[in-house]
Amino acid sequence: MSVTSNSAVHGRTNAAGARMRRSGREIVWARAQNDTRFREAMLTEAINELLAGDLEAGKAMFRDYVNATITFGGLAKKTGLPGKSLQRMLGPRGNPTAECLFGVIKALQAFEHIRLAVKSTRRAA
């Protein structure tokens, strides 16, 4: 998987010789490539946002996870859904059906070789 980058990444220096920082997206991608627990946490947090009722944040986290791991092309193969449809579904204006969303979650669990479960917790009074 290739990642597009701008000129201010990979530890390059600017005209003044100052070291430039990597983009946040690149840092997430690099860590996701090598850290299984980080990928699991990304996926878990995306689902937690959906359960908390924040569809926009959950979809954004799913997009980040998919882009950093399986890619939309790989997810399309696993779900049988067209990649462009998946991108639109998880896009800012997307409105995924429960069937499609749970299909994506099932495919991502299989990709990571994990099984996520809902755990009940009580809020402090």
BELQUI-V506441 format. One record per residue. N is the residue number from 1. RES is the residue in three letters. PHI is phi in radians with two decimals (* if undefined). D_LAST is the distance of its C-alpha to the last C-alpha in Angstrom with 1 decimal. Layout:
# BELQUI-V506441
n: [N N]
res: [RES RES]
phi: [PHI PHI]
d_last: [D_LAST D_LAST]
This chain:
# BELQUI-V506441
n: [1 2 3 4 5 6 7 8 9 10 11 12 13 14 15 16 17 18 19 20 21 22 23 24 25 26 27 28 29 30 31 32 33 34 35 36 37 38 39 40 41 42 43 44 45 46 47 48 49 50 51 52 53 54 55 56 57 58 59 60 61 62 63 64 65 66 67 68 69 70 71 72 73 74 75 76 77 78 79 80 81 82 83 84 85 86 87 88 89 90 91 92 93 94 95 96 97 98 99 100 101 102 103 104 105 106 107 108 109 110 111 112 113 114 115 116 117 118 119 120 121 122 123 124 125]
res: [MET SER VAL THR SER ASN SER ALA VAL HIS GLY ARG THR ASN ALA ALA GLY ALA ARG MET ARG ARG SER GLY ARG GLU ILE VAL TRP ALA ARG ALA GLN ASN ASP THR ARG PHE ARG GLU ALA MET LEU THR GLU ALA ILE ASN GLU LEU LEU ALA GLY ASP LEU GLU ALA GLY LYS ALA MET PHE ARG ASP TYR VAL ASN ALA THR ILE THR PHE GLY GLY LEU ALA LYS LYS THR GLY LEU PRO GLY LYS SER LEU GLN ARG MET LEU GLY PRO ARG GLY ASN PRO THR ALA GLU CYS LEU PHE GLY VAL ILE LYS ALA LEU GLN ALA PHE GLU HIS ILE ARG LEU ALA VAL LYS SER THR ARG ARG ALA ALA]
phi: [* -1.77 -2.07 -1.31 -2.48 -1.68 -1.26 -1.73 -2.34 1.10 1.23 -1.25 -1.98 -1.52 -1.05 -1.48 1.51 -1.35 -1.22 -1.78 -1.49 -1.35 -1.23 -1.05 -1.10 -1.16 -1.13 -1.08 -1.04 -1.08 -1.19 -1.12 -1.16 -2.05 -2.25 -1.04 -1.13 -1.14 -1.10 -1.07 -1.15 -1.05 -1.15 -1.08 -1.15 -1.06 -1.18 -1.06 -1.13 -1.10 -1.12 -1.41 1.64 -1.74 -1.08 -1.09 -1.15 -1.07 -1.13 -1.08 -1.18 -1.07 -1.04 -1.05 -1.08 -1.07 -1.09 -1.49 -2.22 -1.38 1.24 -1.20 -1.14 -1.16 -1.16 -1.07 -1.12 -1.26 -1.71 1.40 -1.73 -1.08 -1.01 -1.12 -1.14 -1.11 -1.10 -1.15 -1.03 -1.63 -1.31 -1.01 -1.80 -1.24 -2.36 -1.18 -1.33 -1.04 -1.04 -1.19 -1.11 -1.22 -1.13 -1.14 -1.07 -1.06 -1.14 -1.22 -1.09 -1.11 -1.04 -1.50 1.03 -2.30 -2.27 -1.58 -2.45 -1.45 -2.14 -1.38 -2.36 -1.84 -1.37 -1.19 -1.37]
d_last: [47.2 48.3 46.1 47.5 47.4 48.5 50.8 48.1 46.8 47.9 48.3 51.3 52.4 53.1 56.4 55.6 54.9 51.1 49.0 47.0 43.5 42.7 40.8 37.2 38.2 40.8 38.5 36.1 39.1 40.7 37.6 36.9 40.5 40.1 36.5 35.3 31.8 31.6 32.8 30.2 27.4 28.9 29.0 25.5 24.1 26.2 24.8 21.2 22.0 23.5 20.6 18.3 20.9 22.9 26.3 28.2 26.6 26.7 30.4 31.2 29.8 31.8 34.9 34.5 34.1 37.1 39.3 38.6 39.2 40.9 42.1 42.2 45.6 44.4 41.4 43.9 45.9 43.0 41.7 45.0 43.8 45.8 44.6 44.9 42.8 40.1 40.3 40.1 37.2 35.1 36.5 34.8 36.1 35.9 34.2 34.2 34.3 32.0 35.2 36.2 32.8 32.3 36.0 35.3 32.3 34.5 37.3 35.3 33.9 37.5 38.6 36.2 36.8 33.1 30.9 27.5 24.9 21.5 18.8 15.6 12.4 8.8 6.3 3.8 0.0]
